[in-house]
Amino acid sequence: MAIFLIPFLGFSYERSDAFIVNAESEFYKVVSPKKVSKRSAIIFNNRMLTKLRGKLVSEGRGDIKFISIKPRSTSSIQFDFDKKDKYYFMPLSPPFQAIDLRLGQKSYEIPEKR
């Protein structure tokens, strides 16, 4: 019976109950939750050697929260999630393009695969 299960192990994806944003010096990797409740969270892993400063932005509500994370540190924030709205993390220092927080997708990188 175990023989039939082995082929399915190759199709697993990274999943989480919260958004996980891994900040690297050349790219950002996002692990997206499959679904969220009204109260959601973002976990930031700053893997860079510099302090990360940025803000969580909503298309409908504008700036939600500003964050600052020390080098090689982890931090998290909670926010009210509305499925009708779009959310972005805007890195301010060091500057980088907006990180789209896409719900229900497998892990992805910004910029897309190098």
Secondary structure, DSSP 8 states (H G I E B T S, - for coil): -HHHHGGGGGG----BSSEEEEE-SS-EEEE-BS---SEEEEEEEE-SSS-EEEEEEETTTEEEEEEEE-TTEEEEEEEE--TTS-EEEEEEETT---EEE-TT---EEESS--
